């Protein structure tokens, strides 16, 4: 007989495994050159993404690609 805690935990694990099949491989950043520079210099966006992945024990962080327009 499953208790509510076991059922909730099992459901969470199932959801986690379903989400892991859809990993983010690339991030496309569309912005003007100035905004891209500010985000990278002040926020260190790529470093923050890599550190977050390491903190979650994930092996392959997504690639960050910057473009200045959607076309």
mmJSON file of the N, C-alpha and C atoms, coordinates in Angstrom:
{"data_MODEL":{"atom_site":{
"group_PDB":["ATOM","ATOM","ATOM","ATOM","ATOM","ATOM","ATOM","ATOM","ATOM","ATOM","ATOM","ATOM","ATOM","ATOM","ATOM","ATOM","ATOM","ATOM","ATOM","ATOM","ATOM","ATOM","ATOM","ATOM","ATOM","ATOM","ATOM","ATOM","ATOM","ATOM","ATOM","ATOM","ATOM","ATOM","ATOM","ATOM","ATOM","ATOM","ATOM","ATOM","ATOM","ATOM","ATOM","ATOM","ATOM","ATOM","ATOM","ATOM","ATOM","ATOM","ATOM","ATOM","ATOM","ATOM","ATOM","ATOM","ATOM","ATOM","ATOM","ATOM","ATOM","ATOM","ATOM","ATOM","ATOM","ATOM","ATOM","ATOM","ATOM","ATOM","ATOM","ATOM","ATOM","ATOM","ATOM","ATOM","ATOM","ATOM","ATOM","ATOM","ATOM","ATOM","ATOM","ATOM","ATOM","ATOM","ATOM","ATOM","ATOM","ATOM","ATOM","ATOM","ATOM","ATOM","ATOM","ATOM","ATOM","ATOM","ATOM","ATOM","ATOM","ATOM","ATOM","ATOM","ATOM","ATOM","ATOM","ATOM","ATOM","ATOM","ATOM","ATOM","ATOM","ATOM","ATOM","ATOM","ATOM","ATOM","ATOM","ATOM","ATOM","ATOM","ATOM","ATOM","ATOM","ATOM","ATOM","ATOM","ATOM","ATOM","ATOM","ATOM","ATOM","ATOM","ATOM","ATOM","ATOM","ATOM","ATOM","ATOM","ATOM","ATOM","ATOM","ATOM","ATOM","ATOM","ATOM","ATOM","ATOM","ATOM","ATOM","ATOM","ATOM","ATOM","ATOM","ATOM","ATOM","ATOM","ATOM","ATOM","ATOM","ATOM","ATOM","ATOM","ATOM","ATOM","ATOM","ATOM","ATOM","ATOM","ATOM","ATOM","ATOM","ATOM","ATOM","ATOM","ATOM","ATOM","ATOM","ATOM","ATOM","ATOM","ATOM","ATOM","ATOM","ATOM","ATOM","ATOM","ATOM","ATOM","ATOM","ATOM","ATOM","ATOM","ATOM","ATOM","ATOM","ATOM","ATOM","ATOM","ATOM","ATOM","ATOM","ATOM","ATOM","ATOM","ATOM","ATOM","ATOM","ATOM","ATOM","ATOM","ATOM"],
"id":[1,2,3,4,5,6,7,8,9,10,11,12,13,14,15,16,17,18,19,20,21,22,23,24,25,26,27,28,29,30,31,32,33,34,35,36,37,38,39,40,41,42,43,44,45,46,47,48,49,50,51,52,53,54,55,56,57,58,59,60,61,62,63,64,65,66,67,68,69,70,71,72,73,74,75,76,77,78,79,80,81,82,83,84,85,86,87,88,89,90,91,92,93,94,95,96,97,98,99,100,101,102,103,104,105,106,107,108,109,110,111,112,113,114,115,116,117,118,119,120,121,122,123,124,125,126,127,128,129,130,131,132,133,134,135,136,137,138,139,140,141,142,143,144,145,146,147,148,149,150,151,152,153,154,155,156,157,158,159,160,161,162,163,164,165,166,167,168,169,170,171,172,173,174,175,176,177,178,179,180,181,182,183,184,185,186,187,188,189,190,191,192,193,194,195,196,197,198,199,200,201,202,203,204,205,206,207,208,209,210,211,212,213],
"type_symbol":["N","C","C","N","C","C","N","C","C","N","C","C","N","C","C","N","C","C","N","C","C","N","C","C","N","C","C","N","C","C","N","C","C","N","C","C","N","C","C","N","C","C","N","C","C","N","C","C","N","C","C","N","C","C","N","C","C","N","C","C","N","C","C","N","C","C","N","C","C","N","C","C","N","C","C","N","C","C","N","C","C","N","C","C","N","C","C","N","C","C","N","C","C","N","C","C","N","C","C","N","C","C","N","C","C","N","C","C","N","C","C","N","C","C","N","C","C","N","C","C","N","C","C","N","C","C","N","C","C","N","C","C","N","C","C","N","C","C","N","C","C","N","C","C","N","C","C","N","C","C","N","C","C","N","C","C","N","C","C","N","C","C","N","C","C","N","C","C","N","C","C","N","C","C","N","C","C","N","C","C","N","C","C","N","C","C","N","C","C","N","C","C","N","C","C","N","C","C","N","C","C","N","C","C","N","C","C","N","C","C","N","C","C"],
"label_atom_id":["N","CA","C","N","CA","C","N","CA","C","N","CA","C","N","CA","C","N","CA","C","N","CA","C","N","CA","C","N","CA","C","N","CA","C","N","CA","C","N","CA","C","N","CA","C","N","CA","C","N","CA","C","N","CA","C","N","CA","C","N","CA","C","N","CA","C","N","CA","C","N","CA","C","N","CA","C","N","CA","C","N","CA","C","N","CA","C","N","CA","C","N","CA","C","N","CA","C","N","CA","C","N","CA","C","N","CA","C","N","CA","C","N","CA","C","N","CA","C","N","CA","C","N","CA","C","N","CA","C","N","CA","C","N","CA","C","N","CA","C","N","CA","C","N","CA","C","N","CA","C","N","CA","C","N","CA","C","N","CA","C","N","CA","C","N","CA","C","N","CA","C","N","CA","C","N","CA","C","N","CA","C","N","CA","C","N","CA","C","N","CA","C","N","CA","C","N","CA","C","N","CA","C","N","CA","C","N","CA","C","N","CA","C","N","CA","C","N","CA","C","N","CA","C","N","CA","C","N","CA","C","N","CA","C","N","CA","C","N","CA","C","N","CA","C","N","CA","C"],
"label_alt_id":[null,null,null,null,null,null,null,null,null,null,null,null,null,null,null,null,null,null,null,null,null,null,null,null,null,null,null,null,null,null,null,null,null,null,null,null,null,null,null,null,null,null,null,null,null,null,null,null,null,null,null,null,null,null,null,null,null,null,null,null,null,null,null,null,null,null,null,null,null,null,null,null,null,null,null,null,null,null,null,null,null,null,null,null,null,null,null,null,null,null,null,null,null,null,null,null,null,null,null,null,null,null,null,null,null,null,null,null,null,null,null,null,null,null,null,null,null,null,null,null,null,null,null,null,null,null,null,null,null,null,null,null,null,null,null,null,null,null,null,null,null,null,null,null,null,null,null,null,null,null,null,null,null,null,null,null,null,null,null,null,null,null,null,null,null,null,null,null,null,null,null,null,null,null,null,null,null,null,null,null,null,null,null,null,null,null,null,null,null,null,null,null,null,null,null,null,null,null,null,null,null,null,null,null,null,null,null,null,null,null,null,null,null],
"label_comp_id":["UNK","UNK","UNK","UNK","UNK","UNK","UNK","UNK","UNK","UNK","UNK","UNK","UNK","UNK","UNK","UNK","UNK","UNK","UNK","UNK","UNK","UNK","UNK","UNK","UNK","UNK","UNK","UNK","UNK","UNK","UNK","UNK","UNK","UNK","UNK","UNK","UNK","UNK","UNK","UNK","UNK","UNK","UNK","UNK","UNK","UNK","UNK","UNK","UNK","UNK","UNK","UNK","UNK","UNK","UNK","UNK","UNK","UNK","UNK","UNK","UNK","UNK","UNK","UNK","UNK","UNK","UNK","UNK","UNK","UNK","UNK","UNK","UNK","UNK","UNK","UNK","UNK","UNK","UNK","UNK","UNK","UNK","UNK","UNK","UNK","UNK","UNK","UNK","UNK","UNK","UNK","UNK","UNK","UNK","UNK","UNK","UNK","UNK","UNK","UNK","UNK","UNK","UNK","UNK","UNK","UNK","UNK","UNK","UNK","UNK","UNK","UNK","UNK","UNK","UNK","UNK","UNK","UNK","UNK","UNK","UNK","UNK","UNK","UNK","UNK","UNK","UNK","UNK","UNK","UNK","UNK","UNK","UNK","UNK","UNK","UNK","UNK","UNK","UNK","UNK","UNK","UNK","UNK","UNK","UNK","UNK","UNK","UNK","UNK","UNK","UNK","UNK","UNK","UNK","UNK","UNK","UNK","UNK","UNK","UNK","UNK","UNK","UNK","UNK","UNK","UNK","UNK","UNK","UNK","UNK","UNK","UNK","UNK","UNK","UNK","UNK","UNK","UNK","UNK","UNK","UNK","UNK","UNK","UNK","UNK","UNK","UNK","UNK","UNK","UNK","UNK","UNK","UNK","UNK","UNK","UNK","UNK","UNK","UNK","UNK","UNK","UNK","UNK","UNK","UNK","UNK","UNK","UNK","UNK","UNK","UNK","UNK","UNK"],
"label_asym_id":["A","A","A","A","A","A","A","A","A","A","A","A","A","A","A","A","A","A","A","A","A","A","A","A","A","A","A","A","A","A","A","A","A","A","A","A","A","A","A","A","A","A","A","A","A","A","A","A","A","A","A","A","A","A","A","A","A","A","A","A","A","A","A","A","A","A","A","A","A","A","A","A","A","A","A","A","A","A","A","A","A","A","A","A","A","A","A","A","A","A","A","A","A","A","A","A","A","A","A","A","A","A","A","A","A","A","A","A","A","A","A","A","A","A","A","A","A","A","A","A","A","A","A","A","A","A","A","A","A","A","A","A","A","A","A","A","A","A","A","A","A","A","A","A","A","A","A","A","A","A","A","A","A","A","A","A","A","A","A","A","A","A","A","A","A","A","A","A","A","A","A","A","A","A","A","A","A","A","A","A","A","A","A","A","A","A","A","A","A","A","A","A","A","A","A","A","A","A","A","A","A","A","A","A","A","A","A","A","A","A","A","A","A"],
"label_entity_id":["1","1","1","1","1","1","1","1","1","1","1","1","1","1","1","1","1","1","1","1","1","1","1","1","1","1","1","1","1","1","1","1","1","1","1","1","1","1","1","1","1","1","1","1","1","1","1","1","1","1","1","1","1","1","1","1","1","1","1","1","1","1","1","1","1","1","1","1","1","1","1","1","1","1","1","1","1","1","1","1","1","1","1","1","1","1","1","1","1","1","1","1","1","1","1","1","1","1","1","1","1","1","1","1","1","1","1","1","1","1","1","1","1","1","1","1","1","1","1","1","1","1","1","1","1","1","1","1","1","1","1","1","1","1","1","1","1","1","1","1","1","1","1","1","1","1","1","1","1","1","1","1","1","1","1","1","1","1","1","1","1","1","1","1","1","1","1","1","1","1","1","1","1","1","1","1","1","1","1","1","1","1","1","1","1","1","1","1","1","1","1","1","1","1","1","1","1","1","1","1","1","1","1","1","1","1","1","1","1","1","1","1","1"],
"label_seq_id":[1,1,1,2,2,2,3,3,3,4,4,4,5,5,5,6,6,6,7,7,7,8,8,8,9,9,9,10,10,10,11,11,11,12,12,12,13,13,13,14,14,14,15,15,15,16,16,16,17,17,17,18,18,18,19,19,19,20,20,20,21,21,21,22,22,22,23,23,23,24,24,24,25,25,25,26,26,26,27,27,27,28,28,28,29,29,29,30,30,30,31,31,31,32,32,32,33,33,33,34,34,34,35,35,35,36,36,36,37,37,37,38,38,38,39,39,39,40,40,40,41,41,41,42,42,42,43,43,43,44,44,44,45,45,45,46,46,46,47,47,47,48,48,48,49,49,49,50,50,50,51,51,51,52,52,52,53,53,53,54,54,54,55,55,55,56,56,56,57,57,57,58,58,58,59,59,59,60,60,60,61,61,61,62,62,62,63,63,63,64,64,64,65,65,65,66,66,66,67,67,67,68,68,68,69,69,69,70,70,70,71,71,71],
"pdbx_PDB_ins_code":[null,null,null,null,null,null,null,null,null,null,null,null,null,null,null,null,null,null,null,null,null,null,null,null,null,null,null,null,null,null,null,null,null,null,null,null,null,null,null,null,null,null,null,null,null,null,null,null,null,null,null,null,null,null,null,null,null,null,null,null,null,null,null,null,null,null,null,null,null,null,null,null,null,null,null,null,null,null,null,null,null,null,null,null,null,null,null,null,null,null,null,null,null,null,null,null,null,null,null,null,null,null,null,null,null,null,null,null,null,null,null,null,null,null,null,null,null,null,null,null,null,null,null,null,null,null,null,null,null,null,null,null,null,null,null,null,null,null,null,null,null,null,null,null,null,null,null,null,null,null,null,null,null,null,null,null,null,null,null,null,null,null,null,null,null,null,null,null,null,null,null,null,null,null,null,null,null,null,null,null,null,null,null,null,null,null,null,null,null,null,null,null,null,null,null,null,null,null,null,null,null,null,null,null,null,null,null,null,null,null,null,null,null],
"Cartn_x":[0.844,0.0,0.885,0.681,1.47,0.915,1.82,1.419,1.436,0.769,0.78,2.192,3.09,4.455,5.171,5.031,5.673,5.104,3.804,3.162,3.651,3.761,4.227,5.669,6.488,7.9,8.041,7.299,7.353,6.9,5.856,5.379,6.407,7.114,8.152,9.308,9.708,10.797,10.412,9.176,8.711,8.742,8.263,8.27,9.699,10.605,12.014,12.599,12.368,12.902,12.28,11.022,10.391,11.004,11.307,11.905,13.35,14.071,15.469,15.623,14.592,14.663,14.693,14.312,14.238,15.235,16.501,17.538,17.731,18.053,18.351,19.77,19.936,21.253,21.856,21.002,21.459,20.532,21.133,20.362,20.694,19.677,19.858,19.48,20.442,20.236,20.169,19.004,18.809,18.75,19.754,19.807,20.773,20.729,21.697,23.073,24.142,25.49,25.733,25.212,25.419,24.785,23.548,22.868,23.579,24.042,24.775,26.057,26.742,27.968,27.679,26.652,26.297,25.918,25.121,24.71,25.904,26.838,27.988,28.987,29.225,30.205,29.681,28.483,27.946,27.386,26.628,25.977,26.762,27.759,28.52,27.576,26.713,25.633,26.129,27.14,27.639,28.215,28.925,29.486,28.385,27.356,26.242,25.522,25.357,24.708,25.559,26.856,27.754,27.745,27.814,27.805,26.494,25.4,24.096,24.043,24.561,24.595,25.473,26.64,27.518,26.839,26.129,25.423,24.33,23.774,22.722,23.287,24.622,25.307,24.91,24.712,24.423,25.725,25.897,27.199,27.421,26.394,26.611,25.744,26.321,25.534,25.257,24.191,23.863,24.873,24.958,25.794,25.01,25.668,25.056,25.5,24.539,24.823,24.152,24.896,24.346,24.192,23.051,22.814,22.177,22.363,21.841,20.451,19.987,18.614,18.057,16.745,16.091,16.205,16.624,16.692,17.972],
"Cartn_y":[-1.186,0.0,1.243,2.116,3.337,4.404,5.061,6.202,7.431,8.523,9.738,10.267,10.116,10.608,9.791,8.468,7.623,7.896,8.086,8.363,9.685,10.69,12.005,11.923,11.208,11.081,10.309,9.243,8.465,9.308,10.113,10.994,12.044,12.574,13.572,12.968,11.756,11.09,10.785,10.375,10.091,11.364,12.466,13.74,14.168,14.009,14.368,13.579,12.273,11.441,11.793,12.159,12.584,13.885,14.815,16.089,15.925,14.979,14.783,14.341,13.79,13.392,14.609,15.765,16.994,18.025,17.719,18.627,19.787,20.939,22.114,21.959,22.055,21.904,23.231,24.15,25.454,26.54,27.684,28.865,29.946,30.487,31.555,32.875,33.762,35.075,36.098,36.732,37.748,39.102,39.933,41.255,42.15,43.423,44.343,44.047,44.422,44.13,44.677,45.86,46.451,45.593,45.167,44.337,43.003,42.401,41.137,41.334,42.435,42.737,42.918,43.699,43.953,42.654,41.822,40.557,39.648,39.627,38.738,39.299,40.584,41.167,41.295,41.795,42.004,40.728,39.998,38.814,37.539,37.595,36.397,35.23,35.442,34.512,33.092,32.941,31.594,30.925,31.677,31.12,30.707,31.512,31.173,29.912,29.756,28.555,27.323,27.416,26.283,25.925,26.924,26.651,26.027,26.452,25.871,24.403,24.107,22.717,21.859,22.389,21.646,21.415,22.434,22.31,21.259,21.014,19.999,18.657,18.56,17.343,16.948,17.936,17.682,17.83,17.012,16.921,17.866,18.207,18.959,20.217,21.372,22.606,23.01,23.771,24.191,25.217,25.295,26.315,27.608,28.711,30.034,30.692,31.045,31.688,33.045,34.067,35.417,35.829,36.442,37.044,38.416,39.298,40.656,40.85,39.866,39.965,38.575,38.493,37.208,36.676,37.502,37.047,36.343],
"Cartn_z":[0.0,0.0,0.0,-0.983,-1.078,-0.15,0.526,1.342,0.45,0.851,0.022,-0.232,0.748,0.576,-0.494,-0.461,-1.464,-2.848,-2.933,-4.225,-4.794,-3.939,-4.379,-4.843,-4.092,-4.46,-5.772,-5.925,-7.152,-8.343,-8.147,-9.212,-9.581,-8.578,-8.834,-9.609,-9.241,-9.954,-11.392,-11.603,-12.963,-13.804,-13.245,-13.956,-14.275,-13.31,-13.514,-14.682,-14.697,-15.775,-17.122,-17.139,-18.389,-18.891,-17.981,-18.37,-18.837,-18.261,-18.624,-20.081,-20.653,-22.067,-22.988,-22.485,-23.285,-22.764,-22.857,-22.369,-23.341,-22.796,-23.607,-24.132,-25.441,-26.05,-26.491,-26.902,-27.384,-26.862,-26.547,-26.164,-27.182,-27.795,-28.781,-28.127,-28.017,-27.41,-28.528,-28.68,-29.715,-29.026,-29.278,-28.649,-29.42,-29.088,-29.696,-29.084,-29.777,-29.269,-27.864,-27.573,-26.25,-25.159,-25.358,-24.354,-24.153,-25.226,-25.119,-24.314,-24.571,-23.826,-22.342,-22.027,-20.626,-19.923,-20.562,-19.932,-19.682,-20.609,-20.451,-19.441,-19.467,-18.557,-17.131,-16.962,-15.618,-15.018,-15.831,-15.306,-15.498,-16.369,-16.689,-16.951,-17.913,-18.22,-18.47,-19.299,-19.602,-18.36,-17.53,-16.293,-15.335,-15.243,-14.352,-14.808,-16.114,-16.643,-16.338,-16.582,-16.319,-14.836,-13.968,-12.528,-12.078,-12.651,-12.309,-12.719,-13.889,-14.351,-13.443,-13.061,-12.149,-10.812,-10.315,-9.041,-9.075,-10.239,-10.393,-10.864,-10.912,-11.369,-12.792,-13.638,-15.047,-15.825,-16.835,-17.481,-18.654,-19.382,-20.618,-20.642,-20.28,-20.334,-21.779,-21.998,-23.368,-23.889,-25.218,-25.852,-25.948,-25.73,-25.797,-27.091,-27.95,-29.227,-29.254,-29.612,-29.689,-31.139,-31.45,-32.763,-32.554,-33.521,-33.371,-33.964,-34.746,-35.28,-35.491,-35.647,-35.811,-37.238,-38.165,-39.567,-39.925],
"occupancy":[1.0,1.0,1.0,1.0,1.0,1.0,1.0,1.0,1.0,1.0,1.0,1.0,1.0,1.0,1.0,1.0,1.0,1.0,1.0,1.0,1.0,1.0,1.0,1.0,1.0,1.0,1.0,1.0,1.0,1.0,1.0,1.0,1.0,1.0,1.0,1.0,1.0,1.0,1.0,1.0,1.0,1.0,1.0,1.0,1.0,1.0,1.0,1.0,1.0,1.0,1.0,1.0,1.0,1.0,1.0,1.0,1.0,1.0,1.0,1.0,1.0,1.0,1.0,1.0,1.0,1.0,1.0,1.0,1.0,1.0,1.0,1.0,1.0,1.0,1.0,1.0,1.0,1.0,1.0,1.0,1.0,1.0,1.0,1.0,1.0,1.0,1.0,1.0,1.0,1.0,1.0,1.0,1.0,1.0,1.0,1.0,1.0,1.0,1.0,1.0,1.0,1.0,1.0,1.0,1.0,1.0,1.0,1.0,1.0,1.0,1.0,1.0,1.0,1.0,1.0,1.0,1.0,1.0,1.0,1.0,1.0,1.0,1.0,1.0,1.0,1.0,1.0,1.0,1.0,1.0,1.0,1.0,1.0,1.0,1.0,1.0,1.0,1.0,1.0,1.0,1.0,1.0,1.0,1.0,1.0,1.0,1.0,1.0,1.0,1.0,1.0,1.0,1.0,1.0,1.0,1.0,1.0,1.0,1.0,1.0,1.0,1.0,1.0,1.0,1.0,1.0,1.0,1.0,1.0,1.0,1.0,1.0,1.0,1.0,1.0,1.0,1.0,1.0,1.0,1.0,1.0,1.0,1.0,1.0,1.0,1.0,1.0,1.0,1.0,1.0,1.0,1.0,1.0,1.0,1.0,1.0,1.0,1.0,1.0,1.0,1.0,1.0,1.0,1.0,1.0,1.0,1.0,1.0,1.0,1.0,1.0,1.0,1.0],
"B_iso_or_equiv":[0.0,0.0,0.0,0.0,0.0,0.0,0.0,0.0,0.0,0.0,0.0,0.0,0.0,0.0,0.0,0.0,0.0,0.0,0.0,0.0,0.0,0.0,0.0,0.0,0.0,0.0,0.0,0.0,0.0,0.0,0.0,0.0,0.0,0.0,0.0,0.0,0.0,0.0,0.0,0.0,0.0,0.0,0.0,0.0,0.0,0.0,0.0,0.0,0.0,0.0,0.0,0.0,0.0,0.0,0.0,0.0,0.0,0.0,0.0,0.0,0.0,0.0,0.0,0.0,0.0,0.0,0.0,0.0,0.0,0.0,0.0,0.0,0.0,0.0,0.0,0.0,0.0,0.0,0.0,0.0,0.0,0.0,0.0,0.0,0.0,0.0,0.0,0.0,0.0,0.0,0.0,0.0,0.0,0.0,0.0,0.0,0.0,0.0,0.0,0.0,0.0,0.0,0.0,0.0,0.0,0.0,0.0,0.0,0.0,0.0,0.0,0.0,0.0,0.0,0.0,0.0,0.0,0.0,0.0,0.0,0.0,0.0,0.0,0.0,0.0,0.0,0.0,0.0,0.0,0.0,0.0,0.0,0.0,0.0,0.0,0.0,0.0,0.0,0.0,0.0,0.0,0.0,0.0,0.0,0.0,0.0,0.0,0.0,0.0,0.0,0.0,0.0,0.0,0.0,0.0,0.0,0.0,0.0,0.0,0.0,0.0,0.0,0.0,0.0,0.0,0.0,0.0,0.0,0.0,0.0,0.0,0.0,0.0,0.0,0.0,0.0,0.0,0.0,0.0,0.0,0.0,0.0,0.0,0.0,0.0,0.0,0.0,0.0,0.0,0.0,0.0,0.0,0.0,0.0,0.0,0.0,0.0,0.0,0.0,0.0,0.0,0.0,0.0,0.0,0.0,0.0,0.0,0.0,0.0,0.0,0.0,0.0,0.0],
"pdbx_formal_charge":[null,null,null,null,null,null,null,null,null,null,null,null,null,null,null,null,null,null,null,null,null,null,null,null,null,null,null,null,null,null,null,null,null,null,null,null,null,null,null,null,null,null,null,null,null,null,null,null,null,null,null,null,null,null,null,null,null,null,null,null,null,null,null,null,null,null,null,null,null,null,null,null,null,null,null,null,null,null,null,null,null,null,null,null,null,null,null,null,null,null,null,null,null,null,null,null,null,null,null,null,null,null,null,null,null,null,null,null,null,null,null,null,null,null,null,null,null,null,null,null,null,null,null,null,null,null,null,null,null,null,null,null,null,null,null,null,null,null,null,null,null,null,null,null,null,null,null,null,null,null,null,null,null,null,null,null,null,null,null,null,null,null,null,null,null,null,null,null,null,null,null,null,null,null,null,null,null,null,null,null,null,null,null,null,null,null,null,null,null,null,null,null,null,null,null,null,null,null,null,null,null,null,null,null,null,null,null,null,null,null,null,null,null],
"auth_seq_id":[1,1,1,2,2,2,3,3,3,4,4,4,5,5,5,6,6,6,7,7,7,8,8,8,9,9,9,10,10,10,11,11,11,12,12,12,13,13,13,14,14,14,15,15,15,16,16,16,17,17,17,18,18,18,19,19,19,20,20,20,21,21,21,22,22,22,23,23,23,24,24,24,25,25,25,26,26,26,27,27,27,28,28,28,29,29,29,30,30,30,31,31,31,32,32,32,33,33,33,34,34,34,35,35,35,36,36,36,37,37,37,38,38,38,39,39,39,40,40,40,41,41,41,42,42,42,43,43,43,44,44,44,45,45,45,46,46,46,47,47,47,48,48,48,49,49,49,50,50,50,51,51,51,52,52,52,53,53,53,54,54,54,55,55,55,56,56,56,57,57,57,58,58,58,59,59,59,60,60,60,61,61,61,62,62,62,63,63,63,64,64,64,65,65,65,66,66,66,67,67,67,68,68,68,69,69,69,70,70,70,71,71,71],
"auth_comp_id":["UNK","UNK","UNK","UNK","UNK","UNK","UNK","UNK","UNK","UNK","UNK","UNK","UNK","UNK","UNK","UNK","UNK","UNK","UNK","UNK","UNK","UNK","UNK","UNK","UNK","UNK","UNK","UNK","UNK","UNK","UNK","UNK","UNK","UNK","UNK","UNK","UNK","UNK","UNK","UNK","UNK","UNK","UNK","UNK","UNK","UNK","UNK","UNK","UNK","UNK","UNK","UNK","UNK","UNK","UNK","UNK","UNK","UNK","UNK","UNK","UNK","UNK","UNK","UNK","UNK","UNK","UNK","UNK","UNK","UNK","UNK","UNK","UNK","UNK","UNK","UNK","UNK","UNK","UNK","UNK","UNK","UNK","UNK","UNK","UNK","UNK","UNK","UNK","UNK","UNK","UNK","UNK","UNK","UNK","UNK","UNK","UNK","UNK","UNK","UNK","UNK","UNK","UNK","UNK","UNK","UNK","UNK","UNK","UNK","UNK","UNK","UNK","UNK","UNK","UNK","UNK","UNK","UNK","UNK","UNK","UNK","UNK","UNK","UNK","UNK","UNK","UNK","UNK","UNK","UNK","UNK","UNK","UNK","UNK","UNK","UNK","UNK","UNK","UNK","UNK","UNK","UNK","UNK","UNK","UNK","UNK","UNK","UNK","UNK","UNK","UNK","UNK","UNK","UNK","UNK","UNK","UNK","UNK","UNK","UNK","UNK","UNK","UNK","UNK","UNK","UNK","UNK","UNK","UNK","UNK","UNK","UNK","UNK","UNK","UNK","UNK","UNK","UNK","UNK","UNK","UNK","UNK","UNK","UNK","UNK","UNK","UNK","UNK","UNK","UNK","UNK","UNK","UNK","UNK","UNK","UNK","UNK","UNK","UNK","UNK","UNK","UNK","UNK","UNK","UNK","UNK","UNK","UNK","UNK","UNK","UNK","UNK","UNK"],
"auth_asym_id":["A","A","A","A","A","A","A","A","A","A","A","A","A","A","A","A","A","A","A","A","A","A","A","A","A","A","A","A","A","A","A","A","A","A","A","A","A","A","A","A","A","A","A","A","A","A","A","A","A","A","A","A","A","A","A","A","A","A","A","A","A","A","A","A","A","A","A","A","A","A","A","A","A","A","A","A","A","A","A","A","A","A","A","A","A","A","A","A","A","A","A","A","A","A","A","A","A","A","A","A","A","A","A","A","A","A","A","A","A","A","A","A","A","A","A","A","A","A","A","A","A","A","A","A","A","A","A","A","A","A","A","A","A","A","A","A","A","A","A","A","A","A","A","A","A","A","A","A","A","A","A","A","A","A","A","A","A","A","A","A","A","A","A","A","A","A","A","A","A","A","A","A","A","A","A","A","A","A","A","A","A","A","A","A","A","A","A","A","A","A","A","A","A","A","A","A","A","A","A","A","A","A","A","A","A","A","A","A","A","A","A","A","A"],
"auth_atom_id":["N","CA","C","N","CA","C","N","CA","C","N","CA","C","N","CA","C","N","CA","C","N","CA","C","N","CA","C","N","CA","C","N","CA","C","N","CA","C","N","CA","C","N","CA","C","N","CA","C","N","CA","C","N","CA","C","N","CA","C","N","CA","C","N","CA","C","N","CA","C","N","CA","C","N","CA","C","N","CA","C","N","CA","C","N","CA","C","N","CA","C","N","CA","C","N","CA","C","N","CA","C","N","CA","C","N","CA","C","N","CA","C","N","CA","C","N","CA","C","N","CA","C","N","CA","C","N","CA","C","N","CA","C","N","CA","C","N","CA","C","N","CA","C","N","CA","C","N","CA","C","N","CA","C","N","CA","C","N","CA","C","N","CA","C","N","CA","C","N","CA","C","N","CA","C","N","CA","C","N","CA","C","N","CA","C","N","CA","C","N","CA","C","N","CA","C","N","CA","C","N","CA","C","N","CA","C","N","CA","C","N","CA","C","N","CA","C","N","CA","C","N","CA","C","N","CA","C","N","CA","C","N","CA","C","N","CA","C","N","CA","C","N","CA","C","N","CA","C"],
"pdbx_PDB_model_num":[1,1,1,1,1,1,1,1,1,1,1,1,1,1,1,1,1,1,1,1,1,1,1,1,1,1,1,1,1,1,1,1,1,1,1,1,1,1,1,1,1,1,1,1,1,1,1,1,1,1,1,1,1,1,1,1,1,1,1,1,1,1,1,1,1,1,1,1,1,1,1,1,1,1,1,1,1,1,1,1,1,1,1,1,1,1,1,1,1,1,1,1,1,1,1,1,1,1,1,1,1,1,1,1,1,1,1,1,1,1,1,1,1,1,1,1,1,1,1,1,1,1,1,1,1,1,1,1,1,1,1,1,1,1,1,1,1,1,1,1,1,1,1,1,1,1,1,1,1,1,1,1,1,1,1,1,1,1,1,1,1,1,1,1,1,1,1,1,1,1,1,1,1,1,1,1,1,1,1,1,1,1,1,1,1,1,1,1,1,1,1,1,1,1,1,1,1,1,1,1,1,1,1,1,1,1,1,1,1,1,1,1,1]
}}}
